[in-house]
């Protein structure tokens, strides 16, 4: 699903979230593309962040924070000051 909740009202978002939950409850995999970090963090078991067409980071639900996700999306290197602060 590519940006399934972009431009829709809150009630419709709830319906999309319920659909995703029904699919995963049935054991189906869902690939969700979203630019909304809270949505990604709330709906995902695993998050892959892309930067320049490559995987910039992979995170499980428990380890994903907005700071870590943004660092991976922006390709902030391991030695950078920002990345050392978010660890």
Gaussian input, Z-matrix of N, CA and C with variables (Angstrom, degrees):
# hf/3-21g

backbone

0 1
 N
 C     1     B1
 C     2     B2     1     A1
 N     3     B3     2     A2     1     D1
 C     4     B4     3     A3     2     D2
 C     5     B5     4     A4     3     D3
 N     6     B6     5     A5     4     D4
 C     7     B7     6     A6     5     D5
 C     8     B8     7     A7     6     D6
 N     9     B9     8     A8     7     D7
 C    10    B10     9     A9     8     D8
 C    11    B11    10    A10     9     D9
 N    12    B12    11    A11    10    D10
 C    13    B13    12    A12    11    D11
 C    14    B14    13    A13    12    D12
 N    15    B15    14    A14    13    D13
 C    16    B16    15    A15    14    D14
 C    17    B17    16    A16    15    D15
 N    18    B18    17    A17    16    D16
 C    19    B19    18    A18    17    D17
 C    20    B20    19    A19    18    D18
 N    21    B21    20    A20    19    D19
 C    22    B22    21    A21    20    D20
 C    23    B23    22    A22    21    D21
 N    24    B24    23    A23    22    D22
 C    25    B25    24    A24    23    D23
 C    26    B26    25    A25    24    D24
 N    27    B27    26    A26    25    D25
 C    28    B28    27    A27    26    D26
 C    29    B29    28    A28    27    D27
 N    30    B30    29    A29    28    D28
 C    31    B31    30    A30    29    D29
 C    32    B32    31    A31    30    D30
 N    33    B33    32    A32    31    D31
 C    34    B34    33    A33    32    D32
 C    35    B35    34    A34    33    D33
 N    36    B36    35    A35    34    D34
 C    37    B37    36    A36    35    D35
 C    38    B38    37    A37    36    D36
 N    39    B39    38    A38    37    D37
 C    40    B40    39    A39    38    D38
 C    41    B41    40    A40    39    D39
 N    42    B42    41    A41    40    D40
 C    43    B43    42    A42    41    D41
 C    44    B44    43    A43    42    D42
 N    45    B45    44    A44    43    D43
 C    46    B46    45    A45    44    D44
 C    47    B47    46    A46    45    D45
 N    48    B48    47    A47    46    D46
 C    49    B49    48    A48    47    D47
 C    50    B50    49    A49    48    D48
 N    51    B51    50    A50    49    D49
 C    52    B52    51    A51    50    D50
 C    53    B53    52    A52    51    D51
 N    54    B54    53    A53    52    D52
 C    55    B55    54    A54    53    D53
 C    56    B56    55    A55    54    D54
 N    57    B57    56    A56    55    D55
 C    58    B58    57    A57    56    D56
 C    59    B59    58    A58    57    D57
 N    60    B60    59    A59    58    D58
 C    61    B61    60    A60    59    D59
 C    62    B62    61    A61    60    D60
 N    63    B63    62    A62    61    D61
 C    64    B64    63    A63    62    D62
 C    65    B65    64    A64    63    D63
 N    66    B66    65    A65    64    D64
 C    67    B67    66    A66    65    D65
 C    68    B68    67    A67    66    D66
 N    69    B69    68    A68    67    D67
 C    70    B70    69    A69    68    D68
 C    71    B71    70    A70    69    D69
 N    72    B72    71    A71    70    D70
 C    73    B73    72    A72    71    D71
 C    74    B74    73    A73    72    D72
 N    75    B75    74    A74    73    D73
 C    76    B76    75    A75    74    D74
 C    77    B77    76    A76    75    D75
 N    78    B78    77    A77    76    D76
 C    79    B79    78    A78    77    D77
 C    80    B80    79    A79    78    D78
 N    81    B81    80    A80    79    D79
 C    82    B82    81    A81    80    D80
 C    83    B83    82    A82    81    D81
 N    84    B84    83    A83    82    D82
 C    85    B85    84    A84    83    D83
 C    86    B86    85    A85    84    D84
 N    87    B87    86    A86    85    D85
 C    88    B88    87    A87    86    D86
 C    89    B89    88    A88    87    D87
 N    90    B90    89    A89    88    D88
 C    91    B91    90    A90    89    D89
 C    92    B92    91    A91    90    D90
 N    93    B93    92    A92    91    D91
 C    94    B94    93    A93    92    D92
 C    95    B95    94    A94    93    D93
 N    96    B96    95    A95    94    D94
 C    97    B97    96    A96    95    D95
 C    98    B98    97    A97    96    D96
 N    99    B99    98    A98    97    D97
 C   100   B100    99    A99    98    D98
 C   101   B101   100   A100    99    D99
 N   102   B102   101   A101   100   D100
 C   103   B103   102   A102   101   D101
 C   104   B104   103   A103   102   D102
 N   105   B105   104   A104   103   D103
 C   106   B106   105   A105   104   D104
 C   107   B107   106   A106   105   D105
 N   108   B108   107   A107   106   D106
 C   109   B109   108   A108   107   D107
 C   110   B110   109   A109   108   D108
 N   111   B111   110   A110   109   D109
 C   112   B112   111   A111   110   D110
 C   113   B113   112   A112   111   D111
 N   114   B114   113   A113   112   D112
 C   115   B115   114   A114   113   D113
 C   116   B116   115   A115   114   D114
 N   117   B117   116   A116   115   D115
 C   118   B118   117   A117   116   D116
 C   119   B119   118   A118   117   D117
 N   120   B120   119   A119   118   D118
 C   121   B121   120   A120   119   D119
 C   122   B122   121   A121   120   D120
 N   123   B123   122   A122   121   D121
 C   124   B124   123   A123   122   D122
 C   125   B125   124   A124   123   D123
 N   126   B126   125   A125   124   D124
 C   127   B127   126   A126   125   D125
 C   128   B128   127   A127   126   D126
 N   129   B129   128   A128   127   D127
 C   130   B130   129   A129   128   D128
 C   131   B131   130   A130   129   D129
 N   132   B132   131   A131   130   D130
 C   133   B133   132   A132   131   D131
 C   134   B134   133   A133   132   D132
 N   135   B135   134   A134   133   D133
 C   136   B136   135   A135   134   D134
 C   137   B137   136   A136   135   D135
 N   138   B138   137   A137   136   D136
 C   139   B139   138   A138   137   D137
 C   140   B140   139   A139   138   D138
 N   141   B141   140   A140   139   D139
 C   142   B142   141   A141   140   D140
 C   143   B143   142   A142   141   D141
 N   144   B144   143   A143   142   D142
 C   145   B145   144   A144   143   D143
 C   146   B146   145   A145   144   D144
 N   147   B147   146   A146   145   D145
 C   148   B148   147   A147   146   D146
 C   149   B149   148   A148   147   D147
 N   150   B150   149   A149   148   D148
 C   151   B151   150   A150   149   D149
 C   152   B152   151   A151   150   D150
 N   153   B153   152   A152   151   D151
 C   154   B154   153   A153   152   D152
 C   155   B155   154   A154   153   D153
 N   156   B156   155   A155   154   D154
 C   157   B157   156   A156   155   D155
 C   158   B158   157   A157   156   D156
 N   159   B159   158   A158   157   D157
 C   160   B160   159   A159   158   D158
 C   161   B161   160   A160   159   D159
 N   162   B162   161   A161   160   D160
 C   163   B163   162   A162   161   D161
 C   164   B164   163   A163   162   D162
 N   165   B165   164   A164   163   D163
 C   166   B166   165   A165   164   D164
 C   167   B167   166   A166   165   D165
 N   168   B168   167   A167   166   D166
 C   169   B169   168   A168   167   D167
 C   170   B170   169   A169   168   D168
 N   171   B171   170   A170   169   D169
 C   172   B172   171   A171   170   D170
 C   173   B173   172   A172   171   D171
 N   174   B174   173   A173   172   D172
 C   175   B175   174   A174   173   D173
 C   176   B176   175   A175   174   D174
 N   177   B177   176   A176   175   D175
 C   178   B178   177   A177   176   D176
 C   179   B179   178   A178   177   D177
 N   180   B180   179   A179   178   D178
 C   181   B181   180   A180   179   D179
 C   182   B182   181   A181   180   D180
 N   183   B183   182   A182   181   D181
 C   184   B184   183   A183   182   D182
 C   185   B185   184   A184   183   D183
 N   186   B186   185   A185   184   D184
 C   187   B187   186   A186   185   D185
 C   188   B188   187   A187   186   D186
 N   189   B189   188   A188   187   D187
 C   190   B190   189   A189   188   D188
 C   191   B191   190   A190   189   D189
 N   192   B192   191   A191   190   D190
 C   193   B193   192   A192   191   D191
 C   194   B194   193   A193   192   D192
 N   195   B195   194   A194   193   D193
 C   196   B196   195   A195   194   D194
 C   197   B197   196   A196   195   D195
 N   198   B198   197   A197   196   D196
 C   199   B199   198   A198   197   D197
 C   200   B200   199   A199   198   D198
 N   201   B201   200   A200   199   D199
 C   202   B202   201   A201   200   D200
 C   203   B203   202   A202   201   D201
 N   204   B204   203   A203   202   D202
 C   205   B205   204   A204   203   D203
 C   206   B206   205   A205   204   D204
 N   207   B207   206   A206   205   D205
 C   208   B208   207   A207   206   D206
 C   209   B209   208   A208   207   D207
 N   210   B210   209   A209   208   D208
 C   211   B211   210   A210   209   D209
 C   212   B212   211   A211   210   D210
 N   213   B213   212   A212   211   D211
 C   214   B214   213   A213   212   D212
 C   215   B215   214   A214   213   D213
 N   216   B216   215   A215   214   D214
 C   217   B217   216   A216   215   D215
 C   218   B218   217   A217   216   D216
 N   219   B219   218   A218   217   D217
 C   220   B220   219   A219   218   D218
 C   221   B221   220   A220   219   D219
 N   222   B222   221   A221   220   D220
 C   223   B223   222   A222   221   D221
 C   224   B224   223   A223   222   D222
 N   225   B225   224   A224   223   D223
 C   226   B226   225   A225   224   D224
 C   227   B227   226   A226   225   D225
 N   228   B228   227   A227   226   D226
 C   229   B229   228   A228   227   D227
 C   230   B230   229   A229   228   D228
 N   231   B231   230   A230   229   D229
 C   232   B232   231   A231   230   D230
 C   233   B233   232   A232   231   D231
 N   234   B234   233   A233   232   D232
 C   235   B235   234   A234   233   D233
 C   236   B236   235   A235   234   D234
 N   237   B237   236   A236   235   D235
 C   238   B238   237   A237   236   D236
 C   239   B239   238   A238   237   D237
 N   240   B240   239   A239   238   D238
 C   241   B241   240   A240   239   D239
 C   242   B242   241   A241   240   D240
 N   243   B243   242   A242   241   D241
 C   244   B244   243   A243   242   D242
 C   245   B245   244   A244   243   D243
 N   246   B246   245   A245   244   D244
 C   247   B247   246   A246   245   D245
 C   248   B248   247   A247   246   D246
 N   249   B249   248   A248   247   D247
 C   250   B250   249   A249   248   D248
 C   251   B251   250   A250   249   D249
 N   252   B252   251   A251   250   D250
 C   253   B253   252   A252   251   D251
 C   254   B254   253   A253   252   D252
 N   255   B255   254   A254   253   D253
 C   256   B256   255   A255   254   D254
 C   257   B257   256   A256   255   D255
 N   258   B258   257   A257   256   D256
 C   259   B259   258   A258   257   D257
 C   260   B260   259   A259   258   D258

   B1=1.4372
   B2=1.5245
   B3=1.3023
   B4=1.4548
   B5=1.5340
   B6=1.3328
   B7=1.4695
   B8=1.5416
   B9=1.3353
   B10=1.4658
   B11=1.5240
   B12=1.3303
   B13=1.4691
   B14=1.5296
   B15=1.3112
   B16=1.4716
   B17=1.5263
   B18=1.3268
   B19=1.4552
   B20=1.5137
   B21=1.3328
   B22=1.4693
   B23=1.5240
   B24=1.3391
   B25=1.4669
   B26=1.5261
   B27=1.3154
   B28=1.4575
   B29=1.5283
   B30=1.3252
   B31=1.4626
   B32=1.5206
   B33=1.3226
   B34=1.4625
   B35=1.5233
   B36=1.3517
   B37=1.4620
   B38=1.5220
   B39=1.3232
   B40=1.4634
   B41=1.5267
   B42=1.3270
   B43=1.4639
   B44=1.5247
   B45=1.3218
   B46=1.4726
   B47=1.5214
   B48=1.3375
   B49=1.4683
   B50=1.5266
   B51=1.3298
   B52=1.4680
   B53=1.5198
   B54=1.3292
   B55=1.4619
   B56=1.5258
   B57=1.3166
   B58=1.4703
   B59=1.5262
   B60=1.3229
   B61=1.4730
   B62=1.5226
   B63=1.3287
   B64=1.4716
   B65=1.5312
   B66=1.3220
   B67=1.4609
   B68=1.5215
   B69=1.3316
   B70=1.4720
   B71=1.5267
   B72=1.3358
   B73=1.4662
   B74=1.5281
   B75=1.3397
   B76=1.4665
   B77=1.5244
   B78=1.3316
   B79=1.4549
   B80=1.5183
   B81=1.3069
   B82=1.4653
   B83=1.5228
   B84=1.3042
   B85=1.4656
   B86=1.5164
   B87=1.3161
   B88=1.4593
   B89=1.5236
   B90=1.3135
   B91=1.4566
   B92=1.5198
   B93=1.3136
   B94=1.4558
   B95=1.5192
   B96=1.3114
   B97=1.4626
   B98=1.5195
   B99=1.3305
   B100=1.4583
   B101=1.5199
   B102=1.3134
   B103=1.4577
   B104=1.5293
   B105=1.3304
   B106=1.4577
   B107=1.5222
   B108=1.3359
   B109=1.4624
   B110=1.5258
   B111=1.3289
   B112=1.4658
   B113=1.5298
   B114=1.3183
   B115=1.4600
   B116=1.5280
   B117=1.3275
   B118=1.4588
   B119=1.5216
   B120=1.3210
   B121=1.4573
   B122=1.5251
   B123=1.3238
   B124=1.4526
   B125=1.5116
   B126=1.3352
   B127=1.4548
   B128=1.5242
   B129=1.3245
   B130=1.4662
   B131=1.5163
   B132=1.3210
   B133=1.4620
   B134=1.5218
   B135=1.3274
   B136=1.4612
   B137=1.5191
   B138=1.3195
   B139=1.4672
   B140=1.5233
   B141=1.3257
   B142=1.4602
   B143=1.5219
   B144=1.3161
   B145=1.4640
   B146=1.5156
   B147=1.3184
   B148=1.4546
   B149=1.5174
   B150=1.3190
   B151=1.4660
   B152=1.5189
   B153=1.3156
   B154=1.4694
   B155=1.5283
   B156=1.3403
   B157=1.4618
   B158=1.5137
   B159=1.3161
   B160=1.4699
   B161=1.5211
   B162=1.3135
   B163=1.4629
   B164=1.5243
   B165=1.3194
   B166=1.4563
   B167=1.5141
   B168=1.3166
   B169=1.4597
   B170=1.5042
   B171=1.3241
   B172=1.4620
   B173=1.5216
   B174=1.3366
   B175=1.4534
   B176=1.5157
   B177=1.3164
   B178=1.4516
   B179=1.5176
   B180=1.3093
   B181=1.4732
   B182=1.5258
   B183=1.3210
   B184=1.4620
   B185=1.5239
   B186=1.3152
   B187=1.4678
   B188=1.5283
   B189=1.3041
   B190=1.4707
   B191=1.5196
   B192=1.3161
   B193=1.4650
   B194=1.5212
   B195=1.3238
   B196=1.4658
   B197=1.5277
   B198=1.3213
   B199=1.4599
   B200=1.5245
   B201=1.3178
   B202=1.4666
   B203=1.5236
   B204=1.3213
   B205=1.4599
   B206=1.5268
   B207=1.3163
   B208=1.4657
   B209=1.5236
   B210=1.3335
   B211=1.4659
   B212=1.5223
   B213=1.3394
   B214=1.4667
   B215=1.5247
   B216=1.3259
   B217=1.4619
   B218=1.5233
   B219=1.3220
   B220=1.4620
   B221=1.5219
   B222=1.3261
   B223=1.4624
   B224=1.5265
   B225=1.3200
   B226=1.4607
   B227=1.5188
   B228=1.3189
   B229=1.4641
   B230=1.5152
   B231=1.3090
   B232=1.4613
   B233=1.5212
   B234=1.3125
   B235=1.4402
   B236=1.5104
   B237=1.3148
   B238=1.4563
   B239=1.5198
   B240=1.3033
   B241=1.4642
   B242=1.5292
   B243=1.3227
   B244=1.4651
   B245=1.5143
   B246=1.3235
   B247=1.4629
   B248=1.5188
   B249=1.3141
   B250=1.4666
   B251=1.5309
   B252=1.3227
   B253=1.4672
   B254=1.5201
   B255=1.3326
   B256=1.4696
   B257=1.5146
   B258=1.2802
   B259=1.4701
   B260=1.4828
   A1=107.53
   A2=116.68
   A3=121.86
   A4=109.49
   A5=116.25
   A6=122.68
   A7=111.34
   A8=117.72
   A9=119.85
   A10=114.67
   A11=117.82
   A12=118.57
   A13=113.02
   A14=117.14
   A15=119.36
   A16=109.51
   A17=115.37
   A18=121.23
   A19=115.85
   A20=118.00
   A21=118.87
   A22=109.33
   A23=115.74
   A24=119.94
   A25=111.10
   A26=115.63
   A27=122.39
   A28=111.81
   A29=117.63
   A30=120.60
   A31=112.13
   A32=116.57
   A33=120.49
   A34=110.78
   A35=117.09
   A36=119.77
   A37=110.83
   A38=115.88
   A39=120.39
   A40=110.11
   A41=117.09
   A42=120.63
   A43=111.15
   A44=117.79
   A45=121.19
   A46=109.54
   A47=117.16
   A48=120.71
   A49=111.08
   A50=116.74
   A51=120.45
   A52=111.33
   A53=117.67
   A54=121.71
   A55=110.25
   A56=116.90
   A57=120.73
   A58=109.93
   A59=116.94
   A60=119.88
   A61=112.02
   A62=118.00
   A63=120.53
   A64=110.42
   A65=116.29
   A66=120.15
   A67=111.35
   A68=116.52
   A69=118.67
   A70=111.27
   A71=117.66
   A72=120.66
   A73=111.14
   A74=116.85
   A75=122.20
   A76=111.72
   A77=116.43
   A78=120.38
   A79=114.08
   A80=117.24
   A81=120.77
   A82=110.47
   A83=115.27
   A84=120.82
   A85=109.22
   A86=115.84
   A87=121.78
   A88=107.85
   A89=116.43
   A90=121.42
   A91=106.17
   A92=115.39
   A93=121.94
   A94=108.54
   A95=116.60
   A96=122.53
   A97=106.69
   A98=116.19
   A99=119.62
   A100=109.92
   A101=115.54
   A102=121.06
   A103=110.59
   A104=116.85
   A105=121.44
   A106=109.34
   A107=116.45
   A108=120.72
   A109=113.00
   A110=120.49
   A111=118.73
   A112=112.05
   A113=116.92
   A114=120.94
   A115=110.63
   A116=116.37
   A117=119.96
   A118=111.58
   A119=115.71
   A120=120.20
   A121=111.89
   A122=117.50
   A123=120.85
   A124=114.88
   A125=117.07
   A126=120.34
   A127=114.56
   A128=117.63
   A129=119.84
   A130=112.98
   A131=115.13
   A132=121.25
   A133=110.06
   A134=115.43
   A135=121.82
   A136=107.93
   A137=115.60
   A138=120.83
   A139=108.72
   A140=115.58
   A141=121.84
   A142=107.04
   A143=116.63
   A144=121.32
   A145=107.75
   A146=115.75
   A147=120.90
   A148=111.03
   A149=114.21
   A150=121.63
   A151=107.07
   A152=116.75
   A153=122.85
   A154=111.52
   A155=116.08
   A156=120.84
   A157=115.01
   A158=117.84
   A159=121.66
   A160=109.99
   A161=115.47
   A162=119.78
   A163=109.19
   A164=115.54
   A165=121.12
   A166=112.35
   A167=116.46
   A168=120.82
   A169=111.16
   A170=115.27
   A171=122.42
   A172=107.57
   A173=116.08
   A174=120.91
   A175=110.96
   A176=116.81
   A177=122.09
   A178=108.38
   A179=115.89
   A180=120.57
   A181=111.75
   A182=117.20
   A183=120.85
   A184=113.39
   A185=117.31
   A186=119.43
   A187=113.83
   A188=118.01
   A189=121.19
   A190=110.79
   A191=115.65
   A192=122.12
   A193=107.02
   A194=118.02
   A195=118.90
   A196=111.80
   A197=116.96
   A198=120.74
   A199=111.91
   A200=116.97
   A201=120.39
   A202=111.52
   A203=116.14
   A204=119.43
   A205=111.02
   A206=116.65
   A207=119.77
   A208=111.30
   A209=117.68
   A210=120.48
   A211=110.24
   A212=117.10
   A213=120.65
   A214=110.76
   A215=117.31
   A216=120.81
   A217=111.50
   A218=116.45
   A219=120.88
   A220=112.42
   A221=116.75
   A222=123.21
   A223=111.43
   A224=115.22
   A225=120.01
   A226=106.87
   A227=116.13
   A228=122.47
   A229=114.54
   A230=115.59
   A231=121.80
   A232=112.55
   A233=117.96
   A234=120.96
   A235=114.54
   A236=118.44
   A237=120.21
   A238=111.35
   A239=116.03
   A240=121.84
   A241=109.70
   A242=117.77
   A243=120.97
   A244=110.57
   A245=117.57
   A246=120.17
   A247=111.39
   A248=119.12
   A249=120.49
   A250=110.82
   A251=117.37
   A252=120.32
   A253=112.37
   A254=118.41
   A255=119.63
   A256=113.14
   A257=118.80
   A258=121.30
   A259=112.02
   D1=122.44
   D2=-177.50
   D3=-101.67
   D4=108.69
   D5=-179.77
   D6=50.01
   D7=54.89
   D8=-173.53
   D9=-66.97
   D10=-17.72
   D11=-177.78
   D12=-111.05
   D13=7.55
   D14=179.64
   D15=-67.85
   D16=127.16
   D17=173.33
   D18=76.61
   D19=12.78
   D20=178.51
   D21=-113.74
   D22=159.28
   D23=-177.18
   D24=-76.48
   D25=169.75
   D26=-174.87
   D27=-58.71
   D28=-40.87
   D29=179.78
   D30=-62.50
   D31=-41.07
   D32=178.29
   D33=-68.70
   D34=-34.87
   D35=176.75
   D36=-60.54
   D37=-42.31
   D38=178.92
   D39=-59.70
   D40=-40.89
   D41=178.39
   D42=-63.10
   D43=-40.48
   D44=177.88
   D45=-64.02
   D46=-45.21
   D47=179.53
   D48=-61.33
   D49=-40.86
   D50=178.05
   D51=-64.10
   D52=-39.51
   D53=177.45
   D54=-62.31
   D55=-46.37
   D56=178.76
   D57=-60.47
   D58=-44.04
   D59=179.34
   D60=-64.00
   D61=-38.62
   D62=177.36
   D63=-62.63
   D64=-43.09
   D65=-179.72
   D66=-63.48
   D67=-44.75
   D68=-179.09
   D69=-71.15
   D70=-31.46
   D71=175.38
   D72=-63.52
   D73=-26.88
   D74=177.77
   D75=-85.05
   D76=2.67
   D77=179.29
   D78=86.14
   D79=10.82
   D80=-179.84
   D81=-88.15
   D82=148.49
   D83=176.04
   D84=-88.72
   D85=143.99
   D86=177.55
   D87=-128.27
   D88=126.72
   D89=173.10
   D90=-98.16
   D91=117.63
   D92=-176.00
   D93=-115.58
   D94=123.15
   D95=175.76
   D96=-107.51
   D97=123.43
   D98=-179.44
   D99=-150.50
   D100=144.89
   D101=175.20
   D102=-94.78
   D103=1.23
   D104=179.44
   D105=-97.71
   D106=107.67
   D107=-177.12
   D108=-59.19
   D109=-43.73
   D110=178.66
   D111=-59.35
   D112=-36.83
   D113=178.04
   D114=-65.11
   D115=-46.44
   D116=178.03
   D117=-59.69
   D118=-46.90
   D119=-176.76
   D120=-67.10
   D121=-33.00
   D122=-179.19
   D123=-81.33
   D124=-26.28
   D125=-173.82
   D126=-106.15
   D127=-5.30
   D128=-170.09
   D129=-112.74
   D130=142.43
   D131=169.63
   D132=-88.08
   D133=-30.29
   D134=179.31
   D135=-142.35
   D136=138.62
   D137=-177.85
   D138=-124.83
   D139=127.67
   D140=171.75
   D141=-109.29
   D142=122.50
   D143=177.70
   D144=-98.35
   D145=134.58
   D146=-179.21
   D147=-105.17
   D148=145.95
   D149=173.61
   D150=-141.61
   D151=122.49
   D152=178.79
   D153=53.38
   D154=40.28
   D155=176.13
   D156=78.80
   D157=6.08
   D158=178.99
   D159=-125.52
   D160=159.33
   D161=178.44
   D162=-70.99
   D163=119.27
   D164=178.88
   D165=-93.43
   D166=-16.99
   D167=178.80
   D168=-178.80
   D169=153.30
   D170=178.03
   D171=-130.04
   D172=131.23
   D173=-173.93
   D174=-137.64
   D175=138.87
   D176=169.67
   D177=-81.48
   D178=166.15
   D179=-177.99
   D180=-54.93
   D181=-44.02
   D182=-175.11
   D183=-68.01
   D184=-29.65
   D185=-176.12
   D186=-97.04
   D187=-8.62
   D188=-177.08
   D189=-76.50
   D190=123.36
   D191=172.33
   D192=-126.30
   D193=156.97
   D194=177.87
   D195=-56.05
   D196=-38.45
   D197=-178.79
   D198=-65.52
   D199=-43.94
   D200=179.19
   D201=-66.87
   D202=-39.98
   D203=-179.77
   D204=-65.30
   D205=-43.69
   D206=179.33
   D207=-66.32
   D208=-39.27
   D209=177.94
   D210=-60.38
   D211=-40.69
   D212=179.15
   D213=-69.19
   D214=-39.83
   D215=-179.11
   D216=-68.12
   D217=-31.35
   D218=-179.13
   D219=-94.69
   D220=0.90
   D221=178.76
   D222=57.11
   D223=46.72
   D224=175.65
   D225=-78.63
   D226=118.87
   D227=-173.18
   D228=-64.81
   D229=161.17
   D230=-178.13
   D231=-60.22
   D232=-30.63
   D233=-177.42
   D234=-87.70
   D235=-1.06
   D236=-175.95
   D237=-74.76
   D238=156.11
   D239=179.31
   D240=-63.14
   D241=-44.30
   D242=-178.40
   D243=-61.02
   D244=-46.47
   D245=-178.54
   D246=-64.59
   D247=-37.00
   D248=179.47
   D249=-67.75
   D250=-27.47
   D251=178.94
   D252=-75.05
   D253=-26.25
   D254=-175.18
   D255=-93.36
   D256=-1.90
   D257=179.74
   D258=-78.58

